[in-house]
Amino acid sequence: MKIPFLDLKSQYAAIRSEIDEAIQGILDRTEFVHGPTVRAFEAAFAEAHGVPHCAACNNGTAALHLLMWALDVGPGDEVITAANTFMATAGAIRLTGARPVLVDVEEHSFNLDPGKLEAAITPRTKAILPVHLYGQPAEMDEIAPIAEKHGISLIEDCAQAHLASYHGKQVGGFGRGGAFSFYPGKNLGAYGEGGAVVTSDAALHARICALRDHGMPQKYQHAEWGHNYRMEGFQGAVLGVKLRHLAAWTRQRRQIADWYRESLSGIPGLCVPLEGKDRDHVYHLFVVRVSAESGTTREAVMQGLQEAGIASGLHYPVPIHLQQAARDLGYRKGDFPITEGMAGEILSLPIYPEMTREMVATVAARLRELLPGN
Ligand SMILES: *Cc1c(COP(=O)(O)O)cnc(C)c1O
């Protein structure tokens, strides 16, 4: 049995008639950029996250950039984020002209360590940007009071965490705003590129809407310099259809994670993700760790899976501070030991809503063979 890392074809097959109809509607109405279908998606997405406003845009990096731009983050400022995240989080900070300041993560959650946050705050800190990595909400109860105490804007990178919640409250609503990505492989994926910013702040929302469209609050009235970060009509149509299925798909991801946890327990040297208390992890990724007690290496396990037709991934093999692009930040090897230690041991197993119990059992059985212990 071949097991891919994700399976967008079978997802499309399951919703084909709805998708085809929605795309045909865009063609019939020549609603190619923004328009009523994108607006309807914005309203539905905001509601799904329990916030009043959503501004759709053309990708998740643009969403992060718009959010910080609208908060006047710029040159001379610092924005604090997690050392373990996708490059785009830091890249979007860089786009504003501000400097990304990294904070190491917690060993058990892979998310920003609130205990190390205060030491990273300086008079130049303009925003704190936790990432709900792999689909698990960061420790917002501890992070939010620190941001508040210092009078610093709290914003969220929700690119991997659509519908994830913490104490029953959806991500995106904890601070000034939350940025989402609809890259095809994300939990809610467009058929192309897409992103969005959600916020409870009407004035901030209005500025984001203007900035994504050349700084125009009204047609041909340019209040300030902006950019073109608009969403295409086709993407709004696809996302509107898929959003109706997202809650069910998310339940299925959680089910698959439970199956994995059951079938992978007690394997020496294999650490399965712990789910923090009072939060709904949405399992964008199911990341295990292969430690020294396994008697093997992460590379050997990956290879063994591949030989059995099972795909796996690394999120992420090289931390941001050790990337060539980030040399200008002046960090060195050893600066973020938890993140660096993870990078050599993590392995992302296939997880997607269409995965069956049998497929999970196949992956688990293969892992048992590959990890005999020493
Ligand atoms: C995907 C992702 C982004 C960027 O989104 P794009 O749509 O690819 O621009 C930002 N942050 C994180 C954590 C992501 O996973």
The ligand as an SDF file (V2000), in Angstrom:
LIG
                    3D

 15 15  0  0  0  0  0  0  0  0999 V2000
    2.5430   28.2700    5.3300 C   0  0  0  0  0  0  0  0  0  0  0  0
    3.0200   29.1280    6.4100 C   0  0  0  0  0  0  0  0  0  0  0  0
    3.1830   30.5190    6.2520 C   0  0  0  0  0  0  0  0  0  0  0  0
    3.1200   31.2270    4.9350 C   0  0  0  0  0  0  0  0  0  0  0  0
    2.0090   31.0140    4.1650 O   0  0  0  0  0  0  0  0  0  0  0  0
    2.0960   31.0850    2.5630 P   0  0  0  0  0  0  0  0  0  0  0  0
    0.6550   31.0140    2.1580 O   0  0  0  0  0  0  0  0  0  0  0  0
    2.9040   29.9270    2.1040 O   0  0  0  0  0  0  0  0  0  0  0  0
    2.7130   32.3890    2.2070 O   0  0  0  0  0  0  0  0  0  0  0  0
    3.5270   31.2750    7.3700 C   0  0  0  0  0  0  0  0  0  0  0  0
    3.7240   30.7050    8.5740 N   0  0  0  0  0  0  0  0  0  0  0  0
    3.6120   29.3780    8.7530 C   0  0  0  0  0  0  0  0  0  0  0  0
    3.8250   28.8170   10.1270 C   0  0  0  0  0  0  0  0  0  0  0  0
    3.2730   28.5430    7.6880 C   0  0  0  0  0  0  0  0  0  0  0  0
    3.1660   27.2270    7.8910 O   0  0  0  0  0  0  0  0  0  0  0  0
  1  2  1  0
  2  3  1  0
  2 14  2  0
  3  4  1  0
  3 10  2  0
  4  5  1  0
  5  6  1  0
  6  7  2  0
  6  8  1  0
  6  9  1  0
 10 11  1  0
 11 12  2  0
 12 13  1  0
 12 14  1  0
 14 15  1  0
M  END
$$$$
